[in-house]
Amino acid sequence: MGRLLAIALAKRGAQVELFDKGGPDAQHAAARIAAAMLAPLAESAITEDAVVRMGIYSLPRWKSLIEDLSHPVYFQQDGTLILWHRQDASDAERFASHLEKNCVNNAALHAPQKLDNQALRNLEPGVADRFNQGLYLPNEGQLDNRQLLDALAFELANGSVNCHWHCETDPELLRSLGLYDQVIDCRGVGAQSTWNKTRPALRGVRGEVLRLYAPEVKLRRPTRLIHPRYPIYIAPKENDIYVVGATEIESDDLSEMSVRSAMELLSAVYTVHSGFAEARILEMATQCRPTLQDNLPAIRVQKDKGLSDLIMINGLYRHGFMIAPAVLDCALEILEHGDSKTALELGLNISKEKIATGAEVCV
């Protein structure tokens, strides 16, 4: 969010400075670990309608945002494939019914398509020998998050943004300097001390992912496996790279991946495609998703006499890439007009509270 906002504001003529605890490679950012799937219908099974609306809004916006970058970023919109083993057919039926109901309630969603074995073979031949049926969710997509972060870093370096890498700072300090009209706090979990002054609102939710090199596997689109214990996702990137994840643990622990998680992820991904048996494990990574009490994103605006305005953006949780353009546009509207019509339409929570209070963007 910090990088997207800094670039968007600089292009609009603002004088922008960006402060980040990390470096341009984003090595310690949650955004670097994500699978970056853009799947509002698939996520509608477990999240609120507001997040789904933000995801639908963001899909075409990602196209335009990426087209404006100097470096190419892998973007795909070939849908999502849902698979399940025979013993989990009842769970799959409930899942499909839930999605169909959501499509009735939201006409912007594309109805899921049930696949028999031949239809599955035509769509994703690599899994048709192991699965007799599936569910196809059209119009959903993904992008390469690491390519995007690198492309945004290039734009920052070659634009008019003054970047302070490896520079952890306090938004309250920046506000008190009198140098900026606005300070925008986009630090994710790093902003806990700011968000939690009045109540424990912001927490980290641990996630664990594998990055595999699997040239024998030729999945064409993000694939999810319905399973009662580990409902994994497999996101194929360019050059035979696959991002595999499932775990969601209520903890802010950033230690290495557990043996149990690694075994479950690897076992599950092998049941999807036998070619994963010869895959090479490139990375086992963990990070914490910044999550508010209701698991929904929010923007807080604080205005204090004699200080810069403070805008806090947080709580993107597991949907960060899916909804980022929507949150970006709402933040830009707040900066320009003091409020956001788009936020009202999408259901993004905007509050104007008296709360005193990485990347902080200073305008």
Long-range contacts (C-beta under 8 A, 24 or more apart in sequence): 1-186, 1-313, 1-316, 1-324, 1-327, 1-328, 1-331, 1-359, 2-184, 2-186, 2-187, 2-358, 2-359, 2-360, 2-361, 3-149, 3-152, 3-153, 3-156, 3-359, 4-65, 4-152, 4-324, 4-325, 4-328, 5-184, 5-186, 5-313, 5-328, 5-331, 5-332, 5-361, 6-156, 6-161, 6-359, 6-361, 7-152, 7-155, 7-156, 7-159, 7-161, 8-328, 8-332, 9-332, 9-335, 9-361, 9-363, 10-159, 10-160, 10-161, 11-159, 12-332, 14-363, 15-160, 15-363, 16-160, 16-161, 16-162, 16-361, 16-362, 16-363, 17-161, 17-162, 17-163, 17-164, 17-180, 17-361, 17-362, 18-156, 18-161, 18-162, 18-163, 18-164, 18-359, 18-360, 18-361, 18-362, 19-164, 19-167, 19-168, 19-169, 19-174, 19-358, 19-359, 19-360, 19-361, 19-362, 20-163, 20-164, 20-165, 20-166, 20-167, 20-358, 20-359, 21-166, 21-167, 21-168, 21-187, 21-190, 21-358, 21-359, 22-165, 22-166, 22-358, 23-165, 23-166, 24-153, 24-156, 24-157, 24-163, 24-165, 25-149, 25-150, 25-153, 26-149, 26-153, 29-149, 29-188, 29-287, 30-188, 30-189, 30-287, 30-288, 30-289, 30-290, 30-320, 31-145, 31-149, 31-320, 31-321, 32-145, 32-146, 32-149, 32-287, 33-207, 33-209, 33-285, 33-286, 33-287, 34-145, 34-209, 34-320, 34-321, 35-142, 35-145, 35-209, 35-222, 35-233, 35-235, 35-243, 35-245, 36-142, 36-143, 36-144, 36-145, 36-148, 36-235, 36-321, 37-80, 37-140, 37-141, 37-142, 37-222, 37-233, 37-235, 37-321, 37-322, 38-62, 38-77, 38-140, 38-141, 38-142, 38-143, 38-321, 38-322, 39-80, 39-137, 39-140, 39-141, 39-142, 39-222, 39-322, 40-109, 40-140, 40-322, 41-80, 41-99, 41-102, 41-103, 41-109, 41-110, 41-112, 41-137, 41-139, 41-140, 42-80, 42-82, 42-99, 42-137, 42-140, 42-224, 43-318, 43-319, 43-322, 44-98, 44-99, 44-102, 44-106, 44-109, 45-95, 45-98, 45-99, 45-102, 47-295, 47-319, 48-295, 48-296, 48-347, 49-102, 49-105, 49-106, 49-347, 50-296, 50-346, 50-347, 50-348, 51-296, 51-297, 51-319, 51-322, 51-323, 52-102, 52-106, 52-109, 53-106, 53-108, 53-326, 53-345, 53-346, 53-347, 54-297, 54-319, 54-322, 54-323, 54-326, 54-327, 54-346, 54-347, 54-348, 55-319, 55-322, 55-323, 55-326, 56-106, 56-108, 56-109, 57-325, 57-326, 57-329, 57-342, 57-346, 58-322, 58-323, 58-324, 58-325, 58-326, 59-139, 59-140, 59-141, 61-325, 61-326, 61-328, 61-329, 62-141, 62-143, 62-325, 65-325, 66-143, 66-148, 66-151, 69-151, 69-152, 69-154, 69-155, 70-151, 70-154, 70-155, 70-158, 71-147, 71-150, 71-151, 71-154, 72-147, 72-151, 73-143, 73-144, 73-147, 73-148, 73-151, 74-143, 74-144, 74-147, 74-237, 74-238, 75-141, 75-142, 75-143, 75-144, 76-141, 76-142, 76-143, 76-221, 77-139, 77-140, 77-141, 78-141, 78-220, 78-221, 79-136, 79-137, 79-138, 79-139, 79-140, 79-141, 79-221, 80-136, 80-137, 80-140, 80-221, 80-222, 80-223, 80-224, 81-123, 81-124, 81-127, 81-134, 81-135, 81-136, 81-137, 81-219, 81-221, 81-222, 81-223, 81-224, 82-112, 82-134, 82-135, 82-136, 82-137, 82-223, 82-224, 82-226, 83-127, 83-131, 83-134, 83-135, 83-223, 83-224, 83-225, 83-226, 83-272, 84-131, 84-134, 84-225, 84-226, 84-227, 85-131, 85-225, 85-227, 85-271, 86-132, 88-226, 88-227, 88-228, 91-226, 91-227, 91-228, 92-135, 92-226, 95-135, 95-226, 96-135, 99-135, 99-137, 110-137, 110-138, 110-139, 112-136, 112-137, 113-137, 113-138, 123-220, 124-219, 124-220, 124-221, 124-223, 126-217, 126-218, 126-219, 126-273, 126-275, 127-219, 127-223, 127-272, 127-273, 130-271, 130-272, 130-273, 130-274, 140-222, 142-221, 142-222, 142-235, 143-321, 144-237, 144-238, 145-321, 168-358, 169-358, 169-360, 170-357, 171-310, 171-312, 171-357, 171-360, 172-356, 172-357, 174-308, 174-360, 174-362, 175-304, 175-307, 175-308, 175-310, 175-357, 176-307, 177-308, 178-308, 179-308, 179-362, 180-308, 180-362, 180-363, 181-308, 181-309, 181-363, 182-308, 182-309, 182-310, 182-311, 182-335, 182-362, 182-363, 183-308, 183-309, 183-310, 183-311, 183-360, 183-361, 183-362, 183-363, 184-310, 184-311, 184-312, 184-313, 184-331, 184-360, 184-361, 184-362, 184-363, 185-310, 185-311, 185-312, 185-313, 185-314, 185-357, 185-360, 186-313, 186-314, 186-358, 186-359, 186-360, 186-361, 187-314, 187-358, 187-359, 187-360, 188-290, 188-314, 188-316, 188-358, 189-252, 189-288, 189-289, 189-290, 190-358, 191-290, 191-312, 191-314, 191-358, 194-312, 194-355, 194-357, 195-292, 195-300, 195-312, 195-314, 195-355, 197-355, 197-356, 197-357, 198-355, 200-293, 201-292, 201-293, 202-290, 202-291, 202-292, 202-314, 202-315, 203-250, 203-252, 203-291, 203-292, 204-251, 204-252, 204-288, 204-289, 204-290, 204-291, 205-248, 205-249, 205-250, 205-251, 205-252, 205-288, 205-289, 205-291, 205-317, 205-318, 206-247, 206-248, 206-249, 206-250, 206-251, 206-252, 206-253, 206-254, 206-286, 206-287, 206-288, 206-289, 207-245, 207-247, 207-248, 207-249, 207-286, 207-287, 207-288, 207-289, 207-318, 208-245, 208-247, 208-249, 208-257, 208-258, 208-261, 208-262, 208-265, 208-284, 208-285, 208-286, 209-243, 209-244, 209-245, 209-284, 209-285, 209-286, 210-243, 210-244, 210-245, 210-262, 210-265, 210-266, 210-269, 210-281, 210-283, 210-284, 210-285, 211-241, 211-242, 211-243, 211-244, 211-281, 211-282, 211-283, 211-285, 212-241, 212-242, 212-243, 212-244, 212-269, 212-276, 212-279, 212-280, 212-281, 212-282, 213-240, 213-241, 213-242, 213-279, 213-280, 213-282, 214-240, 214-242, 214-273, 214-275, 214-276, 214-278, 214-279, 214-280, 215-240, 216-275, 216-276, 216-278, 216-279, 217-242, 217-273, 217-275, 217-276, 217-279, 218-275, 219-273, 223-272, 225-268, 225-271, 225-272, 227-268, 229-264, 230-264, 230-265, 230-268, 232-265, 232-268, 232-269, 232-272, 234-269, 234-272, 241-282, 242-269, 242-276, 242-279, 244-269, 248-318, 251-288, 252-288, 253-286, 253-288, 254-286, 254-287, 254-288, 255-286, 256-284, 256-286, 257-284, 257-285, 257-286, 289-316, 289-317, 289-318, 289-320, 290-314, 290-315, 290-316, 290-317, 291-315, 291-317, 292-317, 296-349, 297-323, 297-327, 297-348, 297-349, 298-348, 298-349, 298-350, 298-351, 299-327, 299-330, 299-331, 299-334, 299-343, 299-348, 299-349, 299-350, 299-351, 300-350, 300-351, 300-352, 300-353, 300-355, 301-334, 301-350, 301-351, 301-352, 301-353, 302-352, 302-353, 302-354, 302-355, 302-356, 302-357, 303-352, 304-354, 308-362, 310-357, 311-335, 312-355, 312-357, 335-363
